Amino acid sequence: MKGIVLAGGSGTRLYPITKVYSKQLTIIYDKPLIYYPISILMLGGIRDILIVSNRETIPMYQTLFGDGAHLGISISYKLQEAPNGIAESFLLGESFIGGDGVSLILGDNIFYGQLDFFYEALKRTEGATIFGYRVNDPERYGVVEFDKSGRAISIEEKPKQPKSSFAVPGLYVFDNRVVEISKNIKPSPRGELEITDVNNTYLREGKLRVEKIGRGVAWLDTGTPEALLQASNFFGVIEDRQGLKVACLEEIAYLMKFINKEQFEQAINGIPRSAYRSYLERILHEE
């Protein structure tokens, strides 16, 4: 299973922040936003990750992550010339995906809590799995309609009159057919290759699973200044209360056994003196 992080976009809702740098480089409490979606893929055991972004931002991600070797993973990069839609990720990443399945996560989506819903989806080798999350404002998202038996029967993108309260978060799991399906969809009226059109293709074929995410899981879509503040406060409280960091990639790499203790120590030694380094040193010596 390969992983793609779509971390481009124009970020107009966050102007003037995004006049200087990408939304995914804004700080969520004590680390860049992009750490959070990458951590989800790593926790799912995915070690081959492609970051899709724009020309200005890719060098910054390369400075942050390099090729990912210090984390025991492989990170590569692909240019998206313009924000032409989520589904374009699969066309840009065709050679990266190869003959594998792929999980796509949007670079501004954060998940926190019990992630079994995602881990189970990664085990499936056929079809597609997306998720439904209850929200108060479904009109802002793709919305799933369910029949009385709980089976998904339609998905609408930002409907004026939503048919349910279940939004589709920016986390998807597809088999290899997603590349060919994406090649055959047409741009929407706003000129983008819509992920909803990909999902609806799988739905029409009877190959789409929609798993409802239950209580106890936080999904944070950090597309507005208010959402960024809420996410920072949320993780600040959790980290301060528990003394454990969220989305600490070096720690995850170590706990997932992507790197051994010696490699973990080497990674720590490459970090300047800081609270972040002190935390990792504590994790190292707690063993």
Secondary structure, DSSP 4 states (H G I P E B T S, - for coil): -EEEEE--S--GGGTTHHHHS-GGGSEETTEETTHHHHHHHHHTT--EEEEEE-TTTHHHHHHHHTTSGGGTSEEEEEE-SS---TTHHHHHTHHHHTTS-EEEEETTEEEES--HHHHHHHT--SSEEEEEEE-S-GGGSEEEEE-TTS-EEEEEES-SS-SSSEE--SEEEE-TTHHHHHHH----TTS---HHHHHHHHHHTT-EEEEEP-TT-EEEE--SHHHHHHHHHHHHHHHHHHS--SS-HHHHHHHTTSS-HHHHHHHHHTSPSSHHHHHHHHHHHH-
